[in-house]
């Protein structure tokens, strides 16, 4: 890989961090947002859920609409919009305006990631594309891991406004770096909207979407309630819970790096093995969850697998529709967000019906369905 390409990948990684930081970092600001707007924390939670739902809806549509536009131009437009939205969100005292400042950038969120994944894959030889894309996912994991504690720290030690402006600052840095260092990136082979949408006629695309949906459900259906699990099942002190969650996030980034190597070596074997490996970790968590040390060790392995899973999701869908990479990346983004929504809802149902310990069953059931769709696709490809 050329030095220039490594530099571009670093900017894409930082860009992924900035956008995911904007999306997920708000989780660490919910109590401060509630005080700022004079609302309940549950209502402030709309700042998170509305963003995710918007991404799920716009995921396939926006990359499709922007698929013929110069990718550098598209990314600059998205980054500029994120900067503006974060500044508005930092200073508004009207909650409706704050919600609008979350919805509008969320609509355009898939455009940046679709372009980033495509650029990363195209910047290297075909056999190295998985490793290049996995580096973008390091930025995603970094945004999820560091965004919440950084935002919370800034809000508690400075102000809610400063925390929101931090999101804007990161995106400003990426915008400037993209403007200066990225070459013009015109789309070489422009496909019509009809040609791209026509990939939905392929059964393996739908089988891949289903597999990715349930894989993400398996991860986030459990992780969404993991802090509560550590508190009530493992009886973990509050300070230790934070450390374990950071451990999970750091392990995520290790998994991102490993994913590139595994997928480059044998993608199909890695994808088939993944649900089985994660199922083993969940079995250990179910039986050993009440014990702190085993739970922490299992969290490390779980985090690594979750990082690998993120790259598997993207690879599995784009490999089903290589002729329409932008649209396929949009389908990936929509699928993972819908999967997160379904998994979180199912996890809540298990907790309310059986108790917090049984939230792990959400992961088991989702993994069984995920593996079924993976094997179904593989079997269908032989005919």
C-alpha positions as CSV (number, residue, x, y, z in Angstrom):
1,X,0.0,0.0,0.0
2,X,1.3,3.4,-0.9
3,X,2.0,6.0,1.8
4,X,-0.6,8.3,0.3
5,X,-3.2,5.5,0.6
6,X,-2.2,4.9,4.2
7,X,-2.7,8.6,4.9
8,X,-6.1,8.6,3.2
9,X,-7.2,5.5,5.2
10,X,-6.1,7.3,8.4
11,X,-8.3,10.3,7.5
12,X,-11.2,7.9,6.7
13,X,-10.7,6.3,10.1
14,X,-10.8,9.7,11.9
15,X,-13.9,10.6,9.9
16,X,-15.6,7.4,11.0
17,X,-14.6,8.2,14.6
18,X,-16.1,11.8,14.2
19,X,-19.4,10.7,12.8
20,X,-19.9,7.8,15.2
21,X,-18.8,10.0,18.0
22,X,-21.6,12.4,17.1
23,X,-24.1,9.5,16.9
24,X,-23.1,7.6,20.0
25,X,-21.4,10.1,22.2
26,X,-24.7,11.7,23.0
27,X,-25.4,8.6,25.2
28,X,-22.9,10.1,27.7
29,X,-24.8,13.4,27.6
30,X,-28.4,12.3,28.3
31,X,-28.5,13.4,31.9
32,X,-27.0,16.8,31.0
33,X,-29.3,17.1,28.0
34,X,-32.3,16.4,30.3
35,X,-31.2,19.3,32.6
36,X,-30.4,21.6,29.7
37,X,-33.8,21.2,28.1
38,X,-35.8,20.7,31.3
39,X,-37.1,17.2,30.2
40,X,-36.8,13.6,31.5
41,X,-33.8,11.4,30.7
42,X,-36.1,9.0,28.9
43,X,-37.3,11.8,26.6
44,X,-33.7,13.0,26.1
45,X,-33.0,9.4,24.9
46,X,-34.8,10.4,21.7
47,X,-31.6,12.2,20.7
48,X,-30.1,8.7,20.4
49,X,-33.0,6.6,19.1
50,X,-34.2,9.0,16.5
51,X,-30.7,9.3,15.0
52,X,-30.4,5.5,14.8
53,X,-33.9,5.1,13.3
54,X,-33.2,7.8,10.7
55,X,-29.9,6.0,9.7
56,X,-31.9,2.7,9.3
57,X,-34.4,4.4,7.0
58,X,-32.0,6.4,4.9
59,X,-29.3,3.7,4.7
60,X,-30.2,2.2,1.3
61,X,-31.7,5.4,-0.2
62,X,-29.1,8.1,0.3
63,X,-26.0,6.2,-1.0
64,X,-28.1,5.3,-4.0
65,X,-29.1,8.9,-4.7
66,X,-25.5,10.1,-4.3
67,X,-23.8,7.2,-6.1
68,X,-23.0,9.2,-9.2
69,X,-21.5,12.2,-7.3
70,X,-17.8,12.8,-6.8
71,X,-17.1,11.0,-3.5
72,X,-14.8,13.7,-2.2
73,X,-17.6,16.3,-2.8
74,X,-20.2,14.1,-1.1
75,X,-18.0,13.5,2.0
76,X,-17.2,17.2,2.3
77,X,-20.9,18.0,2.1
78,X,-21.7,15.4,4.8
79,X,-18.9,16.6,7.1
80,X,-20.0,20.2,6.7
81,X,-23.5,19.3,7.6
82,X,-22.4,17.4,10.7
83,X,-20.3,20.5,11.8
84,X,-23.3,22.8,11.4
85,X,-25.8,20.5,13.1
86,X,-23.5,20.0,16.1
87,X,-23.1,23.8,16.5
88,X,-26.8,24.3,16.3
89,X,-27.4,21.4,18.8
90,X,-24.8,23.0,21.2
91,X,-26.5,26.3,21.4
92,X,-30.2,25.7,21.0
93,X,-32.5,25.7,24.0
94,X,-35.4,24.2,22.0
95,X,-35.6,20.4,22.2
96,X,-37.5,20.2,18.9
97,X,-34.6,22.1,17.2
98,X,-32.1,19.7,18.9
99,X,-34.1,16.7,17.5
100,X,-34.0,18.3,14.0
101,X,-30.2,18.8,14.4
102,X,-30.0,15.1,15.0
103,X,-32.3,13.9,12.2
104,X,-30.8,16.0,9.4
105,X,-27.2,14.8,9.7
106,X,-28.5,11.2,10.3
107,X,-30.1,11.3,6.9
108,X,-26.8,11.9,5.3
109,X,-24.7,9.7,7.6
110,X,-24.9,6.6,5.3
111,X,-23.4,8.7,2.4
112,X,-20.1,9.2,4.2
113,X,-19.7,5.6,5.3
114,X,-20.7,4.2,1.9
115,X,-18.1,6.3,0.3
116,X,-15.5,5.6,3.0
117,X,-15.9,1.8,2.6
118,X,-15.8,2.0,-1.2
119,X,-12.7,4.3,-1.2
120,X,-10.9,2.1,1.4
121,X,-11.5,-1.1,-0.7
122,X,-10.5,0.6,-3.9
123,X,-7.3,2.1,-2.5
124,X,-5.6,-1.3,-2.3
125,X,-5.3,-4.5,-4.2
126,X,-8.4,-6.7,-4.2
127,X,-6.9,-9.3,-1.8
128,X,-6.1,-6.6,0.7
129,X,-9.5,-4.8,0.6
130,X,-10.8,-6.5,3.8
131,X,-7.8,-5.1,5.8
132,X,-8.4,-1.6,4.4
133,X,-12.1,-1.6,5.2
134,X,-11.3,-3.0,8.7
135,X,-9.3,0.2,9.4
136,X,-12.4,2.3,8.9
137,X,-14.1,0.1,11.4
138,X,-11.4,1.0,14.0
139,X,-12.7,4.5,13.7
140,X,-16.2,3.2,14.3
141,X,-15.2,1.3,17.4
142,X,-13.2,4.3,18.6
143,X,-16.2,6.5,18.3
144,X,-18.4,4.1,20.2
145,X,-15.8,3.4,22.9
146,X,-14.3,6.8,23.4
147,X,-17.3,9.0,22.4
148,X,-19.4,8.3,25.5
149,X,-16.7,8.8,28.2
150,X,-15.2,11.9,26.5
151,X,-18.6,13.5,26.1
152,X,-19.6,12.7,29.6
153,X,-16.2,14.1,30.9
154,X,-16.5,17.3,29.0
155,X,-20.1,17.9,30.1
156,X,-19.4,17.2,33.8
157,X,-16.2,19.2,33.9
158,X,-17.0,22.0,31.5
159,X,-20.6,22.1,30.1
160,X,-23.1,20.5,27.8
161,X,-22.3,23.1,25.1
162,X,-18.5,22.3,25.2
163,X,-19.3,18.6,24.8
164,X,-21.4,19.2,21.8
165,X,-18.8,21.5,20.3
166,X,-16.2,18.7,20.7
167,X,-18.2,16.7,18.2
168,X,-18.1,19.7,15.8
169,X,-14.4,20.1,16.3
170,X,-13.5,16.5,15.3
171,X,-15.6,16.8,12.2
172,X,-14.0,20.2,11.3
173,X,-10.6,18.6,11.5
174,X,-11.7,15.7,9.2
175,X,-13.3,18.2,6.8
176,X,-10.1,20.2,6.5
177,X,-8.0,17.1,6.1
178,X,-10.3,15.7,3.5
179,X,-10.3,19.0,1.6
180,X,-6.5,19.3,1.6
181,X,-5.3,15.8,1.2
182,X,-8.0,13.9,-0.7
183,X,-7.8,13.9,-4.5
184,X,-10.9,14.4,-6.6
185,X,-12.7,11.0,-6.6
186,X,-15.2,11.0,-9.5
187,X,-17.3,7.8,-9.9
188,X,-15.6,5.9,-12.7
189,X,-18.5,3.6,-13.6
190,X,-21.8,5.3,-12.9
191,X,-24.7,2.8,-12.6
192,X,-28.3,3.8,-13.0
193,X,-30.6,3.7,-10.0
194,X,-32.4,0.8,-11.6
195,X,-29.2,-1.2,-12.1
196,X,-28.3,-0.8,-8.5
197,X,-31.7,-1.5,-7.1
198,X,-32.0,-4.6,-9.3
199,X,-29.5,-6.4,-7.0
200,X,-32.5,-6.8,-4.7
201,X,-33.8,-9.5,-7.1
202,X,-30.9,-11.7,-6.1
203,X,-31.9,-14.1,-3.3
204,X,-28.4,-14.1,-1.8
205,X,-28.7,-10.4,-1.1
206,X,-31.8,-11.0,1.1
207,X,-30.2,-13.9,2.7
208,X,-27.2,-11.8,3.5
209,X,-29.3,-9.0,4.9
210,X,-31.1,-11.4,7.2
211,X,-27.8,-12.9,8.4
212,X,-26.4,-9.5,9.1
213,X,-29.6,-8.3,10.8
214,X,-29.6,-11.2,13.2
215,X,-25.8,-11.1,13.8
216,X,-26.1,-7.4,14.9
217,X,-29.2,-8.4,17.0
218,X,-27.1,-11.0,18.7
219,X,-24.4,-8.5,19.7
220,X,-26.4,-5.4,20.6
221,X,-29.4,-7.3,22.0
222,X,-27.0,-8.3,24.9
223,X,-24.6,-5.4,24.9
224,X,-27.4,-2.8,25.2
225,X,-28.1,-4.2,28.7
226,X,-24.6,-5.3,29.7
227,X,-24.2,-2.5,32.2
228,X,-27.4,-3.6,33.9
229,X,-26.2,-7.2,33.7
230,X,-22.9,-6.4,35.4
231,X,-24.8,-4.5,38.1
232,X,-27.5,-7.0,38.9
233,X,-26.1,-10.4,37.9
234,X,-22.4,-10.0,38.5
235,X,-22.9,-7.5,41.4
236,X,-20.1,-5.3,40.0
237,X,-19.2,-2.0,41.6
238,X,-20.1,1.0,39.5
239,X,-16.5,2.1,38.9
240,X,-15.6,-1.4,37.7
241,X,-18.5,-1.5,35.3
242,X,-17.1,1.5,33.5
243,X,-13.7,-0.3,33.3
244,X,-15.2,-3.4,31.9
245,X,-17.2,-1.5,29.3
246,X,-13.9,0.2,28.2
247,X,-12.3,-3.2,28.0
248,X,-15.1,-4.3,25.7
249,X,-14.5,-1.3,23.5
250,X,-10.7,-1.7,23.4
251,X,-11.2,-5.3,22.5
252,X,-13.5,-4.2,19.7
253,X,-10.6,-2.4,18.0
254,X,-8.4,-5.4,18.3
255,X,-11.2,-7.4,16.6
256,X,-11.3,-4.8,13.8
257,X,-7.6,-5.4,13.1
258,X,-8.0,-9.2,13.3
259,X,-11.1,-9.2,11.0
260,X,-9.1,-7.8,8.1
261,X,-6.6,-10.6,8.4
262,X,-9.2,-13.4,8.9
263,X,-11.4,-12.2,6.0
264,X,-8.4,-11.9,3.7
265,X,-7.2,-15.4,4.5
266,X,-10.5,-17.3,4.3
267,X,-13.7,-15.1,4.4
268,X,-16.2,-17.9,4.2
269,X,-14.7,-20.1,6.9
270,X,-14.4,-17.0,9.2
271,X,-18.0,-16.0,8.6
272,X,-19.4,-19.5,9.3
273,X,-17.2,-19.9,12.4
274,X,-18.3,-16.6,13.9
275,X,-21.8,-17.4,15.2
276,X,-20.4,-20.6,16.8
277,X,-17.5,-18.8,18.5
278,X,-19.8,-16.0,19.8
279,X,-22.3,-18.7,21.0
280,X,-19.6,-20.3,23.1
281,X,-18.7,-17.0,24.7
282,X,-22.4,-16.4,25.5
283,X,-22.7,-19.8,27.0
284,X,-19.8,-19.0,29.2
285,X,-21.3,-15.7,30.1
286,X,-24.7,-17.3,31.0
287,X,-23.1,-19.8,33.4
288,X,-20.2,-17.8,34.7
289,X,-21.7,-14.3,34.6
290,X,-22.3,-14.1,38.3
291,X,-18.5,-14.3,38.9
292,X,-16.5,-11.1,38.2
293,X,-13.2,-12.4,37.0
294,X,-14.6,-14.9,34.5
295,X,-17.2,-12.3,33.3
296,X,-14.3,-9.8,32.7
297,X,-12.3,-12.4,30.8
298,X,-15.3,-13.4,28.7
299,X,-16.0,-9.7,28.0
300,X,-12.5,-9.4,26.5
301,X,-13.2,-12.3,24.0
302,X,-16.7,-11.0,23.4
303,X,-15.4,-7.5,22.5
304,X,-12.8,-9.0,20.1
305,X,-15.6,-11.0,18.4
306,X,-17.9,-8.0,18.2
307,X,-15.1,-6.1,16.4
308,X,-14.7,-9.0,14.0
309,X,-18.5,-9.1,13.5
310,X,-18.7,-5.5,12.4
311,X,-16.4,-6.2,9.4
312,X,-18.1,-9.5,8.7
313,X,-21.4,-7.7,8.4
314,X,-20.1,-5.3,5.8
315,X,-18.2,-8.0,3.9
316,X,-21.2,-10.4,3.8
317,X,-23.6,-7.9,2.2
318,X,-21.1,-6.2,-0.2
319,X,-19.9,-9.6,-1.4
320,X,-23.5,-10.4,-2.3
321,X,-23.8,-7.3,-4.6
322,X,-20.3,-6.4,-5.7
323,X,-21.7,-4.7,-8.9
324,X,-23.4,-2.0,-6.8
325,X,-21.0,-1.2,-3.9
326,X,-22.6,2.1,-2.8
327,X,-26.1,0.7,-2.6
328,X,-24.7,-2.5,-0.9
329,X,-23.0,-0.4,1.7
330,X,-26.3,1.4,2.3
331,X,-28.1,-1.9,2.8
332,X,-25.4,-2.9,5.3
333,X,-25.9,0.3,7.3
334,X,-29.7,-0.1,7.3
335,X,-29.4,-3.8,8.2
336,X,-27.2,-3.3,11.2
337,X,-29.4,-0.5,12.6
338,X,-32.6,-2.5,12.2
339,X,-30.8,-5.5,13.8
340,X,-29.8,-3.3,16.8
341,X,-33.4,-2.2,17.2
342,X,-34.7,-5.7,17.0
343,X,-32.1,-7.1,19.4
344,X,-32.6,-4.3,21.9
345,X,-36.4,-4.9,21.9
346,X,-35.9,-8.6,22.2
347,X,-33.4,-8.2,25.0
348,X,-35.8,-6.0,26.9
349,X,-38.6,-8.6,26.5
350,X,-36.4,-11.4,27.9
351,X,-35.4,-9.2,30.9
352,X,-39.0,-8.2,31.7
353,X,-40.2,-11.8,31.3
354,X,-37.4,-13.9,32.8
355,X,-34.9,-11.6,34.4
356,X,-31.6,-9.8,33.5
357,X,-29.5,-13.0,33.4
358,X,-31.6,-14.4,30.5
359,X,-30.9,-11.5,28.2
360,X,-28.1,-13.7,26.9
361,X,-30.8,-15.8,25.3
362,X,-31.4,-13.0,22.9
363,X,-27.9,-13.5,21.6
364,X,-28.3,-17.3,21.4
365,X,-31.5,-17.2,19.4
366,X,-30.2,-14.4,17.1
367,X,-27.0,-16.4,16.4
368,X,-29.0,-19.6,15.5
369,X,-31.0,-17.6,13.0
370,X,-27.9,-15.8,11.7
371,X,-26.1,-19.1,11.1
372,X,-29.1,-20.6,9.4
373,X,-29.2,-17.7,6.9
374,X,-25.4,-17.9,6.4
375,X,-25.6,-21.6,5.6
376,X,-28.7,-21.0,3.4
377,X,-26.8,-18.5,1.3
378,X,-23.7,-20.7,1.0
379,X,-25.9,-23.7,0.0
380,X,-27.8,-21.6,-2.6
381,X,-24.5,-20.5,-4.2
382,X,-23.7,-24.0,-5.1
383,X,-26.8,-24.3,-7.4
